[in-house]
């Protein structure tokens, strides 16, 4: 009888730390996934803001902005340049510019 109790208590003593480690690992993976999703959403929002500002400029002035600095100075667009790199390529004043937002990796 005593052997059954010691095996059961030993099994519980080993199982509890394994369960705790598994739960902590699950939460760490979930938090990492949420962080990646948030960063992706921020990039998409920045690109959307840039495109909307270009359209607002075209509607108000009849031409698309010549460069990103024009959007920053006249339309209040803010780009966190430490975090993102924006490629702004204007082909012609009457065509929507090509806008690409990339995340800077340290």
N, C-alpha and C positions, 0 to 999 in steps of 0.2 A: 504494500500500500504506500509506503513511504517513497518508493521509487517513482510512482505515478505522479505524486505531488511535486517532487523535485523536477521531474521532466516537464510538467505543466508550468511550473513557475519559471523554469529556465527558458521555456519556449516563449512565455509572455514577456520575460525580461529582454529577450532578443527581438521579439516582434514589435514591441512598442517603439524602440528607437528607429527601427526600419520604417515604420509607418510615419513617424514624425519627420524623418528625412525625406520621405517620398512627398509628403504634404508641402514641406518647405521648397522642395525642388519644383513642384507643380506651380506654386505661387511665384517663384522666381521666373519661370518660363512665361507665365501669364503676364507678369509685369513687363518683361522684355518685349513681348508681342504688342502690348498696349503702347509702349513707347515708340516702337517702330511705326505703328499705325498713326500715331499722333504726328510724327515727323513727316510722314507721307502726306497727311492731310494739310499740314502747314505749307508744304511745297505747292500743293494743288491750289490752295487759297491764294498764295502769292501770285501764281501764274494767272489765276482768274482776275485778281485785282489789276494786274498789269494789262491784261486784255481789255477789261472794262474801261480802264483809264484811256487806253488808245482809242477805243470807240467814242468815248466822251470827247476827246480831243478832236477827232475827225468830225463829229457832229457839230462842235462849236466853232472850229477853225477851218474846216474843209480839207485838211490834210492830216495825215498821221504824224505823230511826233518824230523828229529826225533822230533822236537818240534817247537813251534811258534817262540821262540827266535832265532833259526837257520835262519828262514826266515827273521826276522828283521835284523839280523847281516850281512847276506850274500846276500840278495836279495833286501834290501832297503824298505821292507814293513813297513809302519807306521800304528799303531793302536792307536786311541785316547782312552786310557784306562779309562778315566773319563766318556766317553760317551758310550763305547761299551765293552762288555765282549765277548771274543772269546774262544770257546771250541774247542780244537784241539786234536783229538784222532787218533793216529797212531796204527793200528792193526799189520801191517807187513811192512817191508821196500819196498816191491814191490806192495803194494795195496794203492790206493788213500786214504788219511786220511779223517776221518769224521770231517767236519768243520761246526760249528754253530756260528753265530754272533747274539748276543742279545743286545738290548739297555738297558742301565742302567737307571732306573727311580729314580729320587731324592726322 
